[in-house]
Amino acid sequence: MKIISLKKKSNDIVITLEDLSTLKIDYRTFVDHRIHKDVDITDELLKLLSEESSFFKCKDAAFRFLSRRLHSTGELKLKLIKKNFSKETIEKVLTELKQKKYLNDEEFTFQYVKEKLKKGKAGIHKIENELRSKGIDKSIIDKIISQIDENNYQKNILELIKKKLDQIKNKETDKRKIKSKIISYLLSKGYDYELIFNSLKDFDLEQED
């Protein structure tokens, strides 16, 4: 079928065929294939142009997401699905991004854990759950979690206990209730009960008879 017109629209080229059907392709696809007016174009080539154009668009969208922050493969995939790209196109884009080191789940996990420990002082259980929800493989999670500095982790929980204690000690005098509130708070932050229990020994929260 013959091309009867080509019109540039933003970063795209709109191809109109002699049956008046149209196809919008990315400008880079247009240049790569040297498309021009009055040439015959096969159905196979039309399909190829559409697929290559979608690949460029999908990769552009991926880079926009990655320019804002690091992403796991899983969460980037979900965002691209919401942009209505085909699964085949998304997989091709993700494969290229991983090959070129723009996408690295291990690096993402390392930075994510570092940030959560430093700013949020989150516990390991909460961090693990969040990483699983982002599609990170268990082997990667286990590897990065095993690298956490135990002294800094212990320091975090002690700081959280002190902060929480300062918040409630003037409102509550019953040590058992204070202790219970602190335990509930730390469990919600993702800390292990045994670690919480041992850390609370550094504070005078035992009820006097």
Sequence and secondary structure as in RCSB ss.txt:
>XXXX:A:sequence
MKIISLKKKSNDIVITLEDLSTLKIDYRTFVDHRIHKDVDITDELLKLLSEESSFFKCKDAAFRFLSRRLHSTGE
LKLKLIKKNFSKETIEKVLTELKQKKYLNDEEFTFQYVKEKLKKGKAGIHKIENELRSKGIDKSIIDKIISQIDE
NNYQKNILELIKKKLDQIKNKETDKRKIKSKIISYLLSKGYDYELIFNSLKDFDLEQED
>XXXX:A:secstr
 BEEEEEEETTEEEEEETTS EEEEEHHHHHHHT  TT B  HHHHHHHHHHHHHHHHHHHHHHHHHHS   HHH
HHHHHHHTT  HHHHHHHHHHHHHTTS  HHHHHHHHHHHIIIII   HHHHHHHHHHTT  HHHHHHHHTTS H
HHHHHHHHHHHHHHHHHHTTT   HHHHHHHHHHHHHHTT  HHHHHHHHTTS      
